Amino acid sequence: MIIIANIFAIFRKELQSYFASPLAYIVAGVFWLLSGLFFWELLLSPTGLVQEVQAGDATGLITGSTDVAYIFLIQFLSVIGSLISPIILPMLSMGLYAEERKNHTLELIATSPLTNWVVAVGKLCGVLTFYTVLLVPLFIYQIIAFSTASPPVPPAVPLLANLGLILLAASILSLGMFISSLTSSSMIAALVTFFIVFLFISLHFISGQISEPFGSILRYLSPVQHYDNFVRGIFETSSLFVFLSYIILGIFLTAQSIETLRFNRS
Amino acid sequence: MIEVEHLSKHYGSTSAIEDIVFSVAPGEILGFLGPNGAGKTTTMRILSGYLPATTGTARIAGFDVHEESMEVRRRIGYLPETPPLYEGMTVEGFLDFVARIKGVSAGDRTTRIDWAIQRCNLEEKRKVLIRKLSKGFRQRIGIAQALVHNPPVIILDEPTVGLDPRQINEVRHLIKSLAGDHTIILSSHILPEVSMTCDRVTIINRGKVVATNTPDRLLAQLGEGEGYELEVQGDATLVQSLLQVIPGVQSVTVTYPMTSKSELGETVKNLDSRADTLRDRSLIKITCIPNTEPGRHLAKVIVETGLGLCEMRRSRPTLEDVFLELTTQEDSFSHDSVSQSEDREFITSETQFNQTEEE
């Protein structure tokens, strides 16, 4: 009960700090601008999906029916998940602990009756909630796109895809939080986190070029691969397991890195 | 309530503190005094559980600060060297957050926050963002943050830094009023603060405890320094031998003239109107055997020899002298902020004797 109350206290503080921070609004603005542009580009622009399918129909190149809504979902969420979020997420996670160190508030947190993992979980929940708030307009885009689809899109598919997006974000934020706990410079935290995310994405692409069984191992470890599964509407427990592993790993490492402060600081 | 035993902390090869031993009884206020860099903050951090000690143990309310950190954390309020504040929060919001993480129950929270805000004089800034507040307010929020959960032990690292004299006074009264119910340890490099608020003082220098006692007893230890300082018109070197034989007088030193011509440039002379006057005055410093009061005889001798007695004052060792004696073996440091006047009595002669030695 006390644990829940503590997590909630940290969560509340963290979420408040995003809404009070000008940087968070800039990040939100950039995120919404980019996602809006891609929504238009993928769906409505002259080279977009709608035009393409219409042109295909007219010239008879495409036979049978095309599930535009499904293709849009895959393309849109792939872009959001592996192009825009990797830029945005490190900027959200960078200050989680680095700012606490810089403002000497870590001394308050570390001398309060809170366990380190409680603080880490609270912080992760806070930042993840803020990211989810950023996704709200994207949900609206998707609803707009699917409302015109015929036959109607089964709601499970986009729900699973968006759940995948949030799980991917949670994994990246969790590791970003760990990086942030290692330094008092938000900038360094953001750069290192960005590098790690970049590594994940390249792992995904490199894995195809590498001989087995290493390719499969890399593919299995790459969160991007599992995200793709979610987006395509494939639910595998193993994918969920990988995401949860990353999240728990991040929280664990963060708690440990803060714990070491108590043992070794010179 | 607080027991510190043989605490040492090394940073690489340099040691910040070395074999620190002290204890604080329940309800007592202990002042932790030392020049900057003496290891005060390191000790405070170890007590709060933020830093581990290299060797030695510290216990608060019977719990080891390192091994049973959670139990200790529940019982302490801690103001670090830099007040830990979230700039984006309001004063009230911040204290609410601290009350939550310190485990104040939902029912008591409002009362406790109101109490802390009122005691630290933060009412007018209640709804203001911390970002917009000055150093003095931030320091007071730092103190409020350490008190909000009503902890039995309060650790304050330089609580009055950045406050103006009136606020310093208020904070001292606040701290004094908390004694009894709370055990308090506060660090400072300002002497009057410690001598006025604390029941006992531990002086540390270069990481080592050099003295622990009540402020009065520390003064008594250095009682030999007691004496007089006299400013007289004319050359007092002539009366030195006369003063020397007065019962109770231990030693006499005379400086004549008080300021030499060569020391003073034209500009200084113009600026300092006293410069001319001082040139034909002597400064006599006399140390006495403890508990003898040769003051009257001294004055009599001076007046009878025809020297004009301009000022006579008792020079008592202050806590500051104790502090300086204990802490300055090798290095000197500035202590501008220390006010000199507190423990001294001034006896300035009302009547000027306009006699000179020629007459």
Boltz contact constraints between the chains, C-beta under 6 A:
constraints:
  - contact:
      token1: [A, 9]
      token2: [B, 100]
      max_distance: 6.0
  - contact:
      token1: [A, 9]
      token2: [B, 101]
      max_distance: 6.0
  - contact:
      token1: [A, 13]
      token2: [B, 97]
      max_distance: 6.0
  - contact:
      token1: [A, 17]
      token2: [B, 88]
      max_distance: 6.0
  - contact:
      token1: [A, 20]
      token2: [B, 88]
      max_distance: 6.0
  - contact:
      token1: [A, 104]
      token2: [B, 82]
      max_distance: 6.0
  - contact:
      token1: [A, 104]
      token2: [B, 84]
      max_distance: 6.0
  - contact:
      token1: [A, 105]
      token2: [B, 84]
      max_distance: 6.0
  - contact:
      token1: [A, 107]
      token2: [B, 50]
      max_distance: 6.0
  - contact:
      token1: [A, 107]
      token2: [B, 80]
      max_distance: 6.0
  - contact:
      token1: [A, 107]
      token2: [B, 84]
      max_distance: 6.0
  - contact:
      token1: [A, 108]
      token2: [B, 84]
      max_distance: 6.0
  - contact:
      token1: [A, 110]
      token2: [B, 50]
      max_distance: 6.0
  - contact:
      token1: [A, 111]
      token2: [B, 48]
      max_distance: 6.0
  - contact:
      token1: [A, 111]
      token2: [B, 49]
      max_distance: 6.0
  - contact:
      token1: [A, 111]
      token2: [B, 50]
      max_distance: 6.0
  - contact:
      token1: [A, 111]
      token2: [B, 73]
      max_distance: 6.0
  - contact:
      token1: [A, 111]
      token2: [B, 78]
      max_distance: 6.0
  - contact:
      token1: [A, 112]
      token2: [B, 101]
      max_distance: 6.0
  - contact:
      token1: [A, 112]
      token2: [B, 102]
      max_distance: 6.0
  - contact:
      token1: [A, 113]
      token2: [B, 70]
      max_distance: 6.0
  - contact:
      token1: [A, 113]
      token2: [B, 73]
      max_distance: 6.0
  - contact:
      token1: [A, 113]
      token2: [B, 74]
      max_distance: 6.0
  - contact:
      token1: [A, 113]
      token2: [B, 103]
      max_distance: 6.0
  - contact:
      token1: [A, 114]
      token2: [B, 101]
      max_distance: 6.0
  - contact:
      token1: [A, 263]
      token2: [B, 52]
      max_distance: 6.0
  - contact:
      token1: [A, 265]
      token2: [B, 51]
      max_distance: 6.0
  - contact:
      token1: [A, 266]
      token2: [B, 11]
      max_distance: 6.0
  - contact:
      token1: [A, 266]
      token2: [B, 12]
      max_distance: 6.0
